[in-house]
Amino acid sequence: MEKMNKAFEKVKIMVGMEVEDEEQQAAALDDNNGNFAFMDDFNRNCTLSTKQRLYGFAICFAAGLTFTLLSLLVFLKPIKFAITFTLGNLLSLGSTAFLIGPKKQVTMMLDPVRIYATAIYIASMIIALFCALYIHNKLLTLLAIILEFGALVWYSLSYIPFARSMVSKIMVSCFDTEF
């Protein structure tokens, strides 16, 4: 059992989670004296073991990947494609909250470096669902899906150091019209 606990601690370190004893967690809760903001309270109520976090991540990510892959089967039907693709994105995005916790997930999403990418990504998902579920216009839905995919790529690149600046430079050099 001790080997299993050490393995879980190594996995925690690999995925960027903090390794704390139960005593340190209890002391941190006592220090705050019950003055929690909404996210602190929500995060405190979402206490899972490392094993539960990994299972939650794996299940949520697998479901998200499944929906994303299933969306390819209905690619020629933009409304169904938008619904399954967006649901896959939401599940995949939610899966990372199992690893790092909902508070840290929201904090990272609202980081000044990626606040605009996050806003565009979430807005594009809402627009895609709105076009698919309420407007029922295939052209608008297809445009919303393209926007959502681009926003997903740009949002994902925000987690890789220097990736967005590198992609920007490549795109400028590819589409430079000067001869």
Disulfide bonds with the S-S distance in Angstrom:
none
